[in-house]
Amino acid sequence: MKIEERIRELVEKVITENGYILDSVVYEKENGNNFLRLIIDKKDIITVDDCVVVSNLVNPILDDVDPISDKYILDVCSKEKGCE
């Protein structure tokens, strides 16, 4: 199972239960850093606060299960604006 599929399996339920849609999961290396990007959506406009909410929802799950052995940066961003 690819790491993106494993992450989706771990966090999608809690994201959906809180009114968000997990559009995609991307794990990639950029400028020497590993990034785990969760691209989210919802019926209304996604704000920075929404990204913080989702980050706070998934962080404990990722910390508990620890599915990625390498160091990485969690980046939760919106489908409309993309990740920066």
Contact map, one row per residue, 1 for C-alpha under 8 A:
111011000000000000000000000000000000000000000000000000000000000000000000000000000000
111111000000000000000000000000000000000000000000000000000000000000000000000000000000
111111100000000000000000001000000000000000000000000000000000000000110000000000000000
011111110000000000000000111000000000000000000000000000000000000000000000000000000000
111111111000000000000000100000000000000000000000000000000000000000000000000000000000
111111111100000000000000000000000000000000000000000000000000000000100000000000000000
001111111110000000000000100000000000000000000000000000000000000000100000000000000000
000111111111000000000100100000000000000000000000000000000000000000000000000000000000
000011111111100000000000000000000000000000000000000000000000000000000000000000000000
000001111111100000000000000000000000000000000000000000000000110000000000000000000000
000000111111111000000000000000000000000000000000000000000100100000000000000000000000
000000011111111100001100000000000000000000000000000000000000000000000000000000000000
000000001111111110000000000000000000000000000000000000000000000000000000000000000000
000000000011111111000000000000000000000000000000000000001100000000000000000000000000
000000000011111111111100000000000000000000000000000001001100000000000000000000000000
000000000001111111111100000000000000000000000000000000000000000000000000000000000000
000000000000111111110000000000000000000000000000000000000000000000000000000000000000
000000000000011111110000000000000000000000000000000000000000000000000000000000000000
000000000000001111111000000000000000000001000000000000000000000000000000000000000000
000000000000001111111100000000000000000111000000000000000000000000000000000000000000
000000000001001100111110000000000000000111000000000000000000000000000000000000000000
000000010001001100011111100000000000011110000000000000000000000000000000000000000000
000000000000000000001111100000000000011110000000000000000000000000000000000000100000
000000000000000000000111110000000000011100000000000000000000000000000000000000000000
000110110000000000000111111000000001111000000000000000000000000000000000000000000000
000100000000000000000001111100000011110000000000000000000000000000000000000000000000
001100000000000000000000111110000111100000000000000000000000000000000000000000000000
000000000000000000000000011111000111000000000000000000000000000000000000000000000000
000000000000000000000000001111111110000000000000000000000000000000000000000000000000
000000000000000000000000000111111110000000000000000000000000000000000000000000000000
000000000000000000000000000011111000000000000000000000000000000000000000000000000000
000000000000000000000000000011111100000000000000000000000000000000000000000000000000
000000000000000000000000000011111110000000000000000000000000000000000001100000000000
000000000000000000000000001111011111000000000000000000000000000000000111100000000000
000000000000000000000000011111001111100000000000000000000000000000000001111000000000
000000000000000000000000111100000111110000000000000000000000000000000001111000000000
000000000000000000000000111000000011111000000000000000000000000000000000011110000010
000000000000000000000111110000000001111100000000000000000000000000000000011110000000
000000000000000000000111100000000000111110000000000000000000000000000000000111100110
000000000000000000011111000000000000011111000100001000000000000000000000000111100000
000000000000000000011110000000000000001111101100000000000000000000000000000001110000
000000000000000000111000000000000000000111111100000000000000000000000000000000000000
000000000000000000000000000000000000000011111000000000000000000000000000000000000000
000000000000000000000000000000000000000001111100000000000000000000000000000000000000
000000000000000000000000000000000000000011111110000000000000000000000000000000000000
000000000000000000000000000000000000000111011111011000000000000000000000000001000000
000000000000000000000000000000000000000000001111111000000000000000000000000001000000
000000000000000000000000000000000000000000000111111100000000000000000000000000000000
000000000000000000000000000000000000000000000011111110000000000000000000000000000000
000000000000000000000000000000000000000000000111111111000000000000000000000000000000
000000000000000000000000000000000000000100000111111111100000000000000000000111000000
000000000000000000000000000000000000000000000001111111110000000000000000000100000000
000000000000000000000000000000000000000000000000111111111000000000000000000000000000
000000000000001000000000000000000000000000000000011111111100000000000000000100000000
000000000000000000000000000000000000000000000000001111111110000000000000011100000000
000000000000000000000000000000000000000000000000000111111111000000000000000000000000
000000000000011000000000000000000000000000000000000011111111100000000000000000000000
000000000010011000000000000000000000000000000000000001111111110000000000000000000000
000000000000000000000000000000000000000000000000000000111111111000000000000000000000
000000000000000000000000000000000000000000000000000000011111111100000000000000000000
000000000110000000000000000000000000000000000000000000001111111111000000000000000000
000000000100000000000000000000000000000000000000000000000111111111100000000000000000
000000000000000000000000000000000000000000000000000000000011111111000000000000000000
000000000000000000000000000000000000000000000000000000000001111111000000000000000000
000000000000000000000000000000000000000000000000000000000000111111100000000000000000
000000000000000000000000000000000000000000000000000000000000111111111000000000000000
001001100000000000000000000000000000000000000000000000000000010011111000000000000000
001000000000000000000000000000000000000000000000000000000000000001111110000000000000
000000000000000000000000000000000000000000000000000000000000000001111110000000000000
000000000000000000000000000000000100000000000000000000000000000000011111000000000000
000000000000000000000000000000000100000000000000000000000000000000011111100000000000
000000000000000000000000000000001111000000000000000000000000000000000111110000000000
000000000000000000000000000000001111000000000000000000000000000000000011111000000000
000000000000000000000000000000000011110000000000000000100000000000000001111100000000
000000000000000000000000000000000011110000000000000000100000000000000000111110000010
000000000000000000000000000000000000111100000000001101100000000000000000011111000010
000000000000000000000000000000000000111100000000001000000000000000000000001111101110
000000000000000000000000000000000000001110000110001000000000000000000000000111111110
000000000000000000000010000000000000001110000000000000000000000000000000000011111100
000000000000000000000000000000000000000010000000000000000000000000000000000001111100
000000000000000000000000000000000000000000000000000000000000000000000000000011111110
000000000000000000000000000000000000001000000000000000000000000000000000000011111111
000000000000000000000000000000000000101000000000000000000000000000000000001111001111
000000000000000000000000000000000000000000000000000000000000000000000000000000000111
